[in-house]
Amino acid sequence: MKRAFVLAILAAAMAQPARADCTVADIPSAGITGFQEAVISVGDLDQAVATWREVGDFEVICRGKASASQRTFWGQAATDTDEVVLRKRGMTRGLIRLVRFNGVKQVHIRSAGMSWDTGGIYDLYMYVDNAATIFEQLRARGWQSFTDPVQYTLGPFTITEVMMRGPNGEVLCLMQRDAPAYNKEEFGLVAGSGKGFGWPFNTALVHRDMTAYDRLFGEVLGWKMHLGGDSKSQPPGENPLGIPLNLAQTTSRKFAAYAPHPTDRNGSIQGIANIGLDGRDFSDRAEAPNIGILTVRVPVPDLAAFEKDFVAKGGVVAVPAQDVDLPPYGKTRMLAIKAPNGARIEFFAQE
């Protein structure tokens, strides 16, 4: 009887996936404004990790099975799920969490999506020291781009930019900021090295309804607009979005980037509407276990206080607050909302 009991306990322990193994035990989110990490659902976990390490110069800090509580939060309680968490070397924000949902039916969230197609999370913005070099490195791994690197001006900024689309439909907006000067080390870049890309500081959600977007981020969440306007490409119309040259000169592209802090724009979420360009809508696909950029996660000091204020201002919670074991942050309390274009945004507080 005693032997049978011991065997039952061992069997139960073996059936319960271990939480992710972390070389960094805890990364505090206190003081971080905007999103702290992006979660990408991938088809080939080893391939994705190799790209972020060897091209992006990121380092692995956690690897293992996603916790049962995290899977439950995504509605995937019974799905065996592997995850790897990476960061730009030495940085404590802008983490990338790669997840692989095993043995379930999946579709790509933004399957062959173009820059004017709406729904889900379109891209992650990262600074690079040499856009042409990273462009070639990613292309050698089978990544595609909407154009070759393009230089343009936006307000006070002169930027060389290329948008690369990976095998999971994830788009990385790689920005070489030519002027004005900025502190590259702040984003984990070594000036003049041409190596890797910095941690993600912005993400874009393509919308049809900018009014609803502005209301959610500006009024309900109370975030501050750091950058906004209405742009068109200068003749001859070259642009990194892949919009035909003649249309790029006449099509209005409305945009607004919001972040919770009045002066710190890092971790911002940007809405974009391409007026007059009608594309597909991927809103109904932006959920686990589908493949692509699944969500971004925003830390808050007090989740209960955040939820109370959010709901009082008319916000709708898509997934109620739950306890989630989330390496490398430890125990967290987390909820999810949906942007007007269906993109999932998760808010969490460390406990």
C-alpha positions as CSV (number, residue, x, y, z in Angstrom):
1,M,0.0,0.0,0.0
2,K,2.8,2.4,1.0
3,R,4.7,1.5,-2.2
4,A,1.7,2.2,-4.4
5,F,1.1,5.6,-2.7
6,V,4.8,6.6,-3.3
7,L,4.5,5.5,-7.0
8,A,1.3,7.6,-7.4
9,I,3.0,10.6,-6.0
10,L,6.0,10.2,-8.3
11,A,3.8,9.7,-11.3
12,A,1.9,12.9,-10.5
13,A,5.1,14.8,-10.1
14,M,6.4,13.6,-13.5
15,A,3.1,14.5,-15.2
16,Q,3.3,18.1,-13.8
17,P,5.6,20.2,-16.1
18,A,8.4,22.0,-14.4
19,R,8.4,25.8,-14.5
20,A,10.9,27.5,-16.7
21,D,14.5,27.4,-15.5
22,C,15.9,30.9,-15.1
23,T,19.5,32.0,-14.8
24,V,18.1,35.4,-13.6
25,A,15.8,34.6,-10.6
26,D,13.9,37.9,-10.6
27,I,13.6,40.9,-12.8
28,P,11.7,43.7,-11.0
29,S,9.1,45.6,-13.0
30,A,8.8,48.4,-10.5
31,G,9.5,51.7,-12.3
32,I,9.0,50.3,-15.8
33,T,6.5,52.3,-17.8
34,G,4.9,51.0,-21.0
35,F,5.2,47.4,-22.0
36,Q,7.9,45.3,-20.3
37,E,7.9,42.3,-22.6
38,A,6.5,40.9,-25.9
39,V,5.2,37.4,-26.3
40,I,5.7,35.7,-29.7
41,S,4.1,32.3,-30.5
42,V,6.4,30.4,-32.8
43,G,6.3,27.2,-34.9
44,D,10.0,26.3,-34.4
45,L,11.3,27.3,-31.0
46,D,15.0,26.4,-31.6
47,Q,15.0,28.4,-34.9
48,A,13.5,31.4,-33.3
49,V,15.9,31.4,-30.3
50,A,18.9,31.1,-32.6
51,T,17.8,34.2,-34.6
52,W,17.3,36.3,-31.5
53,R,20.6,35.2,-30.1
54,E,22.8,35.1,-33.2
55,V,21.4,38.1,-35.1
56,G,19.8,40.1,-32.3
57,D,22.5,39.5,-29.8
58,F,20.0,38.7,-27.1
59,E,20.7,36.2,-24.3
60,V,18.5,33.4,-22.9
61,I,17.5,33.9,-19.2
62,C,14.7,31.4,-18.8
63,R,13.9,28.1,-20.6
64,G,11.5,25.3,-19.8
65,K,7.7,24.7,-19.7
66,A,5.2,27.5,-19.4
67,S,3.5,27.4,-16.0
68,A,0.1,25.8,-15.6
69,S,-1.3,29.2,-14.5
70,Q,0.1,31.0,-17.5
71,R,-1.5,28.3,-19.8
72,T,-4.8,28.6,-18.0
73,F,-4.7,32.4,-18.4
74,W,-4.4,31.9,-22.2
75,G,-7.2,29.4,-22.2
76,Q,-4.7,26.6,-23.0
77,A,-4.7,24.7,-19.7
78,A,-4.3,21.3,-21.3
79,T,-1.7,22.3,-23.9
80,D,1.9,21.3,-23.4
81,T,3.8,24.6,-23.9
82,D,7.5,25.3,-24.1
83,E,8.9,28.8,-23.5
84,V,12.2,30.7,-23.7
85,V,12.7,34.2,-22.3
86,L,15.4,36.4,-23.7
87,R,16.7,39.9,-23.0
88,K,19.2,42.3,-24.6
89,R,22.4,41.6,-22.8
90,G,22.4,43.3,-19.4
91,M,19.1,45.0,-19.8
92,T,16.2,44.6,-17.4
93,R,13.3,45.6,-19.7
94,G,12.1,44.9,-23.2
95,L,12.1,41.1,-22.8
96,I,11.1,38.7,-25.5
97,R,9.1,35.6,-24.5
98,L,9.0,32.9,-27.2
99,V,6.4,30.2,-26.7
100,R,5.6,27.0,-28.6
101,F,2.2,25.4,-28.1
102,N,2.6,21.7,-28.9
103,G,0.1,19.4,-30.5
104,V,-2.8,21.8,-31.1
105,K,-4.3,23.3,-34.3
106,Q,-2.9,26.7,-35.1
107,V,-3.1,29.4,-37.7
108,H,-0.9,32.4,-38.3
109,I,-2.4,35.5,-36.6
110,R,-1.4,37.8,-39.5
111,S,-0.9,35.3,-42.3
112,A,1.1,37.0,-45.1
113,G,-0.1,40.3,-43.6
114,M,0.7,43.6,-45.2
115,S,1.3,46.9,-43.4
116,W,-2.3,48.1,-44.1
117,D,-4.0,44.9,-42.9
118,T,-5.7,45.4,-39.6
119,G,-5.9,43.3,-36.5
120,G,-3.5,41.9,-33.9
121,I,-0.1,43.3,-33.2
122,Y,1.7,44.4,-36.4
123,D,5.3,44.8,-35.3
124,L,8.0,45.5,-32.7
125,Y,10.2,48.6,-33.1
126,M,13.9,48.2,-32.3
127,Y,16.9,50.4,-32.9
128,V,19.9,49.0,-34.8
129,D,23.3,50.4,-35.3
130,N,23.5,49.3,-39.0
131,A,20.2,48.5,-40.7
132,A,21.8,47.2,-43.9
133,T,23.9,44.7,-42.0
134,I,21.0,43.3,-39.9
135,F,18.8,43.3,-43.1
136,E,21.3,40.9,-44.8
137,Q,21.7,38.7,-41.8
138,L,18.0,38.2,-41.4
139,R,17.5,37.7,-45.1
140,A,20.1,35.0,-45.1
141,R,17.9,33.1,-42.5
142,G,14.9,33.3,-44.8
143,W,13.3,36.5,-43.4
144,Q,11.6,38.8,-46.0
145,S,11.1,42.5,-46.0
146,F,8.5,44.8,-47.5
147,T,11.3,47.0,-49.1
148,D,15.1,47.4,-48.9
149,P,16.2,49.8,-46.2
150,V,14.7,53.3,-46.8
151,Q,15.8,56.6,-45.3
152,Y,13.1,59.2,-44.5
153,T,12.3,62.1,-42.2
154,L,9.6,62.2,-39.6
155,G,9.4,65.5,-37.7
156,P,12.8,66.1,-36.2
157,F,14.1,62.5,-36.9
158,T,16.1,61.2,-39.9
159,I,15.7,57.4,-39.9
160,T,16.9,54.5,-42.1
161,E,14.4,51.8,-41.6
162,V,13.6,48.3,-42.8
163,M,10.7,46.0,-41.8
164,M,11.5,42.4,-41.7
165,R,8.9,39.6,-41.6
166,G,9.9,36.3,-40.0
167,P,8.6,32.7,-40.4
168,N,5.9,33.3,-37.8
169,G,4.5,36.4,-39.4
170,E,6.2,38.5,-36.7
171,V,7.4,41.9,-38.1
172,L,10.5,43.7,-36.7
173,C,10.7,47.4,-37.5
174,L,14.5,47.9,-37.5
175,M,15.3,51.6,-37.1
176,Q,18.8,53.2,-37.6
177,R,18.3,56.7,-36.2
178,D,20.6,58.9,-38.2
179,A,19.7,62.1,-36.4
180,P,19.4,63.5,-33.8
181,A,21.9,61.6,-31.8
182,Y,20.7,59.4,-29.0
183,N,22.2,57.1,-26.3
184,K,22.5,53.7,-28.0
185,E,23.8,52.1,-24.8
186,E,20.4,52.7,-23.2
187,F,18.9,50.2,-25.6
188,G,21.8,47.7,-25.3
189,L,23.6,48.7,-28.5
190,V,27.3,49.3,-28.9
191,A,27.9,52.4,-31.1
192,G,29.8,51.6,-34.3
193,S,29.6,47.8,-33.8
194,G,26.8,47.2,-36.3
195,K,25.8,44.2,-34.1
196,G,22.4,43.1,-33.0
197,F,19.3,45.1,-32.3
198,G,18.1,46.9,-29.1
199,W,15.3,45.9,-26.9
200,P,11.8,46.7,-28.3
201,F,10.6,50.2,-27.4
202,N,7.4,50.5,-29.3
203,T,4.8,48.3,-31.0
204,A,2.2,49.2,-33.6
205,L,-1.5,48.2,-33.9
206,V,-3.1,48.8,-37.3
207,H,-6.6,50.1,-37.0
208,R,-9.6,51.2,-39.1
209,D,-11.0,53.4,-36.2
210,M,-8.5,55.8,-34.7
211,T,-11.2,57.5,-32.7
212,A,-11.7,54.3,-30.7
213,Y,-8.0,53.8,-30.4
214,D,-7.5,57.3,-29.0
215,R,-10.3,56.9,-26.6
216,L,-8.9,53.6,-25.1
217,F,-5.3,54.8,-24.7
218,G,-5.9,58.5,-24.1
219,E,-9.1,58.6,-22.0
220,V,-9.7,55.1,-20.5
221,L,-6.1,54.1,-19.8
222,G,-5.0,57.8,-19.3
223,W,-1.8,57.3,-21.3
224,K,0.0,60.3,-22.9
225,M,0.5,60.8,-26.6
226,H,4.2,61.2,-27.3
227,L,4.1,61.2,-31.1
228,G,1.2,61.7,-33.5
229,G,0.2,63.1,-36.7
230,D,-0.7,62.5,-40.3
231,S,2.1,61.6,-42.8
232,K,2.5,61.0,-46.5
233,S,5.7,60.0,-48.3
234,Q,7.7,62.6,-50.2
235,P,8.3,62.1,-53.9
236,P,9.1,59.6,-55.3
237,G,7.2,57.9,-52.6
238,E,9.7,55.4,-51.1
239,N,8.6,54.0,-47.8
240,P,9.4,51.0,-45.6
241,L,5.8,49.8,-45.5
242,G,5.7,48.4,-49.0
243,I,2.9,50.8,-50.1
244,P,3.1,51.5,-53.9
245,L,5.1,54.7,-54.6
246,N,2.2,56.6,-56.2
247,L,-0.2,55.7,-53.4
248,A,2.3,56.4,-50.7
249,Q,2.5,60.1,-51.9
250,T,-1.2,60.6,-51.6
251,T,-2.4,58.2,-48.9
252,S,-2.8,59.7,-45.4
253,R,-1.2,57.6,-42.7
254,K,-2.6,58.7,-39.3
255,F,-0.6,57.6,-36.2
256,A,-0.5,58.2,-32.5
257,A,2.0,56.6,-30.0
258,Y,0.9,56.5,-26.4
259,A,2.8,55.6,-23.2
260,P,1.8,55.8,-19.5
261,H,4.6,58.2,-18.4
262,P,4.5,61.9,-19.3
263,T,8.1,62.0,-20.5
264,D,9.3,58.4,-20.9
265,R,8.1,57.2,-24.3
266,N,9.7,53.7,-24.1
267,G,7.3,50.8,-24.1
268,S,4.8,52.8,-26.1
269,I,1.9,51.4,-28.1
270,Q,1.2,53.1,-31.4
271,G,-2.0,53.1,-33.5
272,I,-1.8,53.4,-37.3
273,A,-4.6,53.9,-39.8
274,N,-3.9,53.9,-43.5
275,I,-6.7,56.0,-44.9
276,G,-8.1,54.7,-48.1
277,L,-6.2,51.4,-48.1
278,D,-8.6,48.5,-47.5
279,G,-6.9,45.3,-46.4
280,R,-7.8,42.1,-44.6
281,D,-8.8,42.1,-40.9
282,F,-7.1,39.6,-38.6
283,S,-8.9,40.6,-35.4
284,D,-10.5,37.2,-34.7
285,R,-7.1,35.4,-34.9
286,A,-5.2,37.4,-32.2
287,E,-5.5,34.7,-29.5
288,A,-3.4,31.7,-28.2
289,P,-2.4,29.2,-29.5
290,N,-2.2,31.0,-32.9
291,I,1.3,31.9,-34.3
292,G,2.7,35.4,-34.3
293,I,3.1,38.3,-31.9
294,L,0.6,37.2,-29.3
295,T,0.6,40.0,-26.7
296,V,2.6,42.7,-25.0
297,R,2.7,42.8,-21.2
298,V,2.5,46.1,-19.2
299,P,3.5,46.2,-15.5
300,V,1.4,48.2,-13.0
301,P,2.1,48.9,-9.3
302,D,-1.4,47.7,-8.1
303,L,-3.5,45.5,-10.4
304,A,-6.7,45.9,-8.3
305,A,-6.5,49.7,-8.4
306,F,-5.7,49.6,-12.1
307,E,-8.7,47.4,-12.8
308,K,-11.1,49.5,-10.7
309,D,-10.0,52.7,-12.5
310,F,-10.1,51.1,-15.9
311,V,-13.6,49.7,-15.5
312,A,-14.9,53.0,-14.0
313,K,-13.8,54.8,-17.1
314,G,-15.7,52.4,-19.4
315,G,-12.9,49.9,-20.1
316,V,-13.8,46.2,-20.7
317,V,-11.7,43.4,-19.2
318,A,-11.3,40.6,-21.7
319,V,-9.7,38.1,-19.2
320,P,-10.4,38.6,-15.5
321,A,-7.5,39.0,-13.1
322,Q,-5.7,35.7,-12.2
323,D,-2.6,34.6,-10.3
324,V,0.1,33.7,-12.8
325,D,3.5,32.2,-12.2
326,L,5.6,34.2,-14.6
327,P,9.4,33.6,-14.7
328,P,11.6,35.7,-14.3
329,Y,9.2,38.0,-12.4
330,G,7.9,35.3,-10.0
331,K,4.3,35.4,-8.7
332,T,2.1,37.9,-10.5
333,R,-1.5,39.0,-10.8
334,M,-2.6,39.5,-14.4
335,L,-5.5,40.5,-16.5
336,A,-6.0,41.1,-20.3
337,I,-7.8,43.7,-22.4
338,K,-8.5,43.9,-26.1
339,A,-7.6,46.9,-28.2
340,P,-10.2,48.0,-30.8
341,N,-8.4,46.0,-33.5
342,G,-8.5,42.8,-31.4
343,A,-4.9,43.0,-30.2
344,R,-4.4,41.4,-26.8
345,I,-2.7,43.6,-24.1
346,E,-1.9,42.1,-20.7
347,F,-1.4,44.0,-17.5
348,F,0.4,42.5,-14.5
349,A,1.7,43.3,-11.0
350,Q,4.4,41.5,-9.2
351,E,3.4,40.0,-5.8
